[in-house]
Amino acid sequence: MKRIKKFSKILLISILLSSCSASINKESPIINSDENIDENNKSEKKRMEIRFSCGEDGISEYLEDGWIILKEESQEKICTWKSSPATKDCDMEKDKGCKITKPDKIGEEKIYLLEK
């Protein structure tokens, strides 16, 4: 009885091990792998998001380089800040706590989504 149990355990383990090794060795070969990689690279499109703010505009350089505008947004943005004293007798150089910083110039920020 013990021999039958030992034999069945050994048989079961050998079946499991042989089936695992057989599945590992059956890798499918890759045919024309260089051609597939080249086709995938050609079909991939590059995307980029760029931002220009406060009067800057360099989008023409990208358009000349072959980029296409997919989406264009604009937002209001503070371009410069102005510091002023909080009171008349405030010395901004000595007492930093009495300095008030306010937006000076408000401009526009343009956001472009480009694709090549």
Secondary structure, DSSP 4 states (H G I P E B T S, - for coil): -HHHHHHHHHHHHHHHHHHHHHHHH-PPPPSSHHHHHHHHHHH---EEEEEEETT---HHHHHHTT-EEEEEEEEEEEEEEEEEESSTT--TTT-GGGEEEEEEEEEEEEEEEEE-
